[in-house]
């Protein structure tokens, strides 16, 4: 999954929390544009979302399973030309899409309606309060930051992990199993920055555990990265 962020630091997962399925209102929604194409070998589409607000611009793109896009069918994707209206539900809120499809390529506008209880539930899990009135929840929804994901990351005990870190984790393709494996090594004081740095350099928990079992004392994450990057096995 690959996302591009411009100007703001954000990124680009989970059942709906009972959000209303009706049409969103202007006051409660964030609006943007979308494109997609069906040039994939699986039952998925390549989707891009774009949002602009004054000088702020955000763009997110990834492969999205067709089954998660409620109201969008294979027949519509293969049609010569057809209107499209579908939704994507995430814990932080729901995306409502409208537009047109032409031979597997689509474009149009979307509205994102936030889940008013999501931010409060994050606080209950031990995270900081996030703004509900801006695009923060939309960015978390695009990255599919679910409450289950947030709860497990917090349970694993990373040092001072924040809601913003959850977005970074999803942006960098960090799975819960990856975090669990690192935590299981017993490496002291792992931070969110450590996890991202290790993931970006292709270092998993097995490598960290072997460095420790070799008897090296007080090795920092930066030193582990250097050892790995220089081919030290």
ZAMARGU-4260 file (C-alpha; in steps of 0.2 Angstrom, whole numbers, plus 5000, padded with zeros to 4 digits):
<rodrens>
0) 5000/5000/5000 | 5007/5017/4995 | 5001/5034/4999 | 5007/5051/4996 | 5005/5066/5007
5) 5008/5084/5002 | 5009/5099/5014 | 5002/5090/5030 | 5009/5075/5039 | 4997/5062/5038
10) 4995/5045/5030 | 4986/5032/5023 | 4958/5000/5040 | 4935/4986/5053 | 4917/4986/5055
15) 4906/5001/5055 | 4902/5008/5072 | 4883/5010/5068 | 4885/5026/5057 | 4870/5032/5049
20) 4869/5026/5031 | 4859/5041/5025 | 4866/5055/5014 | 4879/5066/5023 | 4875/5084/5026
25) 4886/5098/5021 | 4890/5104/5039 | 4896/5087/5045 | 4906/5081/5030 | 4923/5083/5022
30) 4923/5083/5003 | 4935/5078/4990 | 4937/5069/4973 | 4941/5051/4969 | 4947/5041/4954
35) 4948/5022/4952 | 4953/5009/4939 | 4950/4990/4938 | 4967/4986/4931 | 4971/4973/4944
40) 4971/4954/4944 | 4961/4952/4959 | 4943/4958/4964 | 4950/4975/4969 | 4952/4992/4962
45) 4966/5005/4963 | 4958/5020/4971 | 4965/5037/4974 | 4957/5050/4985 | 4961/5069/4985
50) 4956/5083/4997 | 4961/5101/4996 | 4957/5115/5009 | 4965/5132/5006 | 4984/5128/5006
55) 4982/5111/5012 | 4982/5096/5000 | 4981/5078/5004 | 4981/5063/4993 | 4980/5044/4997
60) 4980/5029/4985 | 4980/5010/4987 | 4972/4994/4981 | 4954/4992/4988 | 4944/4976/4989
65) 4928/4977/4979 | 4918/4969/4992 | 4922/4983/5004 | 4915/4996/4992 | 4896/4993/4995
70) 4885/4997/4980 | 4899/4995/4967 | 4898/4979/4957 | 4909/4970/4944 | 4895/4973/4931
75) 4897/4992/4934 | 4916/4991/4932 | 4914/4982/4915 | 4901/4993/4909 | 4904/5004/4894
80) 4897/5019/4904 | 4887/5019/4920 | 4884/5031/4935 | 4892/5025/4951 | 4886/5027/4969
85) 4894/5017/4983 | 4901/5018/5001 | 4916/5013/5011 | 4914/5011/5029 | 4928/5012/5042
90) 4928/5014/5061 | 4933/5033/5060 | 4918/5036/5048 | 4910/5033/5031 | 4915/5038/5013
95) 4901/5042/5001 | 4906/5041/4983 | 4896/5047/4968 | 4903/5048/4950 | 4904/5039/4933
100) 4912/5023/4927 | 4919/5020/4909 | 4926/5003/4905 | 4934/5000/4922 | 4939/5018/4925
105) 4930/5030/4937 | 4930/5047/4944 | 4919/5058/4954 | 4917/5067/4971 | 4916/5060/4989
110) 4910/5065/5006 | 4917/5059/5022 | 4906/5058/5037 | 4915/5055/5053 | 4910/5044/5067
115) 4907/5055/5082 | 4911/5042/5094 | 4928/5036/5087 | 4939/5050/5094 | 4931/5047/5112
120) 4935/5029/5110 | 4953/5032/5106 | 4954/5043/5122 | 4947/5028/5132 | 4961/5017/5125
125) 4974/5030/5131 | 4977/5040/5116 | 4977/5059/5115 | 4961/5069/5110 | 4961/5071/5091
130) 4951/5085/5082 | 4934/5079/5076 | 4930/5095/5065 | 4945/5093/5053 | 4951/5080/5041
135) 4960/5070/5054 | 4947/5056/5055 | 4946/5055/5036 | 4965/5052/5035 | 4963/5038/5049
140) 4948/5031/5039 | 4958/5031/5023 | 4972/5021/5031 | 4959/5010/5040 | 4965/5013/5057
145) 4952/5003/5067 | 4949/5003/5085 | 4955/4985/5086 | 4971/4990/5078 | 4973/5005/5090
150) 4969/4994/5105 | 4981/4981/5101 | 4995/4993/5098 | 4992/5001/5115 | 4991/4984/5123
155) 5008/4980/5117 | 5016/4994/5127 | 5026/5004/5114 | 5033/5020/5123 | 5022/5035/5121
160) 5013/5029/5105 | 5001/5042/5098 | 4986/5042/5087 | 4997/5050/5074 | 5008/5035/5075
165) 4994/5024/5071 | 4992/5033/5054 | 5011/5031/5051 | 5011/5013/5055 | 4997/5010/5042
170) 5006/5021/5030 | 5022/5011/5032 | 5013/4994/5030 | 5016/4989/5049 | 5005/4975/5054
175) 5001/4970/5071 | 5011/4954/5069 | 5026/4964/5065 | 5024/4974/5081 | 5021/4959/5092
180) 5036/4951/5085 | 5047/4966/5089 | 5039/4968/5107 | 5042/4949/5110 | 5061/4951/5108
185) 5061/4961/5125 | 5070/4975/5117 | 5068/4989/5130 | 5060/5006/5127 | 5054/5003/5109
190) 5046/5019/5102 | 5035/5021/5087 | 5049/5029/5078 | 5060/5013/5081 | 5046/5002/5074
195) 5044/5013/5058 | 5063/5014/5056 | 5065/4995/5058 | 5051/4992/5046 | 5058/5004/5033
200) 5075/4994/5033 | 5067/4977/5032 | 5072/4972/5050 | 5060/4961/5059 | 5059/4954/5076
205) 5070/4938/5072 | 5085/4949/5067 | 5083/4960/5083 | 5082/4944/5093 | 5098/4936/5085
210) 5108/4952/5088 | 5103/4951/5107 | 5107/4932/5108 | 5124/4936/5100 | 5128/4944/5117
215) 5129/4962/5111 | 5125/4974/5125 | 5116/4990/5124 | 5114/4990/5105 | 5103/5005/5099
220) 5091/5004/5085 | 5102/5015/5075 | 5116/5002/5077 | 5105/4988/5073 | 5100/4997/5057
225) 5118/4999/5053 | 5123/4981/5056 | 5108/4975/5045 | 5112/4988/5031 | 5130/4982/5030
230) 5125/4964/5028 | 5130/4958/5046 | 5121/4942/5049
</rodrens>
